[in-house]
Amino acid sequence: MTVDTTGTPQAPALPVAPATTTAAPTAHVPRRTGFTISADGAYAACLAEATVPSEEGEGGGGWYVERWSLDGPEPYAVALPATQPEEPGTQVLPLPDGRVLVRREVGAATGGGNGAWNGGGIAGRAAVGAESGAGAEDRVEDRIGNGGEDRIGDGGADEEPPAAGAGPDSGSGAGVTAGPGTPATVCHDLSLLYPSGTGTGAQRIGALAGSDVRLLPPAPFGAFATCYDAGGGVTSLWQLCDAGGGSGGGPVHLVTVPGRCTGGAWLDRSGRLLALDREMDGRTKAVVVDLYAGQVSPLLQLTEDSDDRLLLAEPDSGLMIVRSDATGEPRLGWGVLGSRHPVRFPDTLRVAGALLSPVAAQPGQILTPEACVVAFRSAVPGGGSSLALWRPGERRLHWRPAPADWLGPAARWLPRSPLHLPTPTALHPYDPPPVAAPAPLALPAPRVVRARALPPARRPLAVLPLQKAPLTPVA
């Protein structure tokens, strides 16, 4: 680790060759995990594992945060290594302003603001037999478009400065924040990372203490987290920063929900209604949390003994994809938020030998949930996966080949834009399937009229001469 004169932690120096050698070894990224796309689709973040080839083969390295820019003509990734390697359980969340919120489990909470870090630095774990240059501040930058090749170098001169309110981590900041009545068990540190010159800038925004702390899905109006307290059997919701990335003095407590809450789906565009899967009394039911009013209400109550989870929600159309065992076995179903119609479980979503998981829904389909296309990842034993597109108004799946190196299950679907699946080299577009032509209108069979004898005339018809026929219609 290198520190400048102001005390700002810089990126750990990756091993470089001494000045007498010809070249430095090139780092390689064999694995990425936790790939998450921001709410506006401009950025993404994940954990990447760096290894460095040597004479004995690839080895060393460690996990670090990687930020992706997706809104330019050539998407690319920038490494954001911290002063210590990340643990595989570290969670990342990209913000619309380009910074990355990082949640790290740092050990038992003691009431202070600083947890213990474990493990050595990335440089120390990248054993390649070469010594680091004094004061080196190099970083790995993996650019898409050059075949995914990693290279060690500056690569940070074109990065924008952090948003207002961001600053270097000086060791101060909000301390451990425990929910009301929540005993401090495990400390989870919260920090914002961003490119800063040739290193990684960091702004610590505080910490949460609880049995399980999880960042909620990306939202355009800020970053949020759930904090479960096993001792009290409650889950507290916290706002970590606002839409601009500012911490506003640290995490802000919003509401406490009885039971253990997992999952998370936003039901509107304003950030008021949040759906969570609450486990309570041995059953899991989806509930709605009104963050403005601090109220909790049921969302899915299919049967008394069923586990009803919300997997995906599309706020524009109100479409919801659920998984429930109300039919006797876990099945995928769909419903409409606020509708009086029951949840439906189409046989189309039952694929033998495959597990369907929703990854994205088509936005902009205002009040037309039947026409909203849902993208599913179909996983089969052995690790293979493919893409299936489906409309609730149709009785078929539209299968598409998924990229072999899909960074999934993640997808970007913006209004007036096709679905995109990210890979280390490109964003692969997928147009929605065409709307199936309606079936021909089934006309009723012609009515067969049986001939019958006409009744005899009561009197003979008088034939009038033309000049005596009436010239005006007779009623």
C-alpha angles and dihedrals in degrees: 000000000000126000126196125219092271093057095250112151111236130203114284111258114250115221112277129183119261117260091260094060126080105237144355121250114260119238119231130206109214097166141030127184139180095030106185129177123214120247094256094045094238098112141022135190138197144155115268128194115220123205128176122213118236138165090279092050132263116333147131118047126109144212121297138166118267124195122203128203110211104169099073132083090259115033114216141175130232124200117234104190115181129211089274131032116264122248117239089248094059112122124214131196123187116220126212091248092060100257123120123227111216127196115197130182103226104174140271114349115242099175094265126109099240123073126196117267119220130210133019129285125280090253092053092051095047096082107184100143094252127115122236118243116248112266093004113167100178123144138189116257117188109197121196113226097046094079094274091290115165120217136182115233149097100291094152105090093097095053118116119240117259120271122269113288095033119120142161119285105259095176094262128099141104116336129226110311117204124191121248108292091358117138114224108250112147124013118224115194120214122205140161117228126196138162112271117181108295094342144046122279117212134193117187112214100181141274141267127217121209146107093271128010120186133177113235122233117285117283131184092229101057144296125296138183141193121226118197121202111201092191095056096030093229137117121218124203121218136188107220102184139346129251092279093054095251115142094213092213098319137301115344120213113231111173142336120230123198112241134023114306125201136165117032136207130181113233098192141027096244098064096243104112120054124178119212134178105238121200111205133152091359095305133096118219129169114242135185120234118202102209092192097052097028092232131141122208135171119267106172120028102151097155133350095249101037130104106230118188131178111225102175139003129191110201097200097058098022091233115158128191113205138179117214141157093213089118092055098270134048108276139165117249140168137220141162124251110248094008123131091216116105124249111272126216108201119200087225089077092056106091115175113236095006136092115221117207122179113234105170143358129211110261127214097045094130112201092341106104093157090063096045111112117223122201116216129191109222111206122190130189111282097042101280119139139181138181125255124189120201141175121205089225092060133067099219143067121235107217122210130179111253120215112264090230095045110158090221168232078015129106139170119220117168129178113279090009134099124250114274128200115201124228130169090264108034150346109262114214124216121189118214113261115260117264110263114250112252116256116260112274108260107229118206116257114264113266114248112221116198117223115248134181116266116235114255117263114260092218136009116267114246114227111216125206113252093248090056097045116110114263095202125066116266116222 
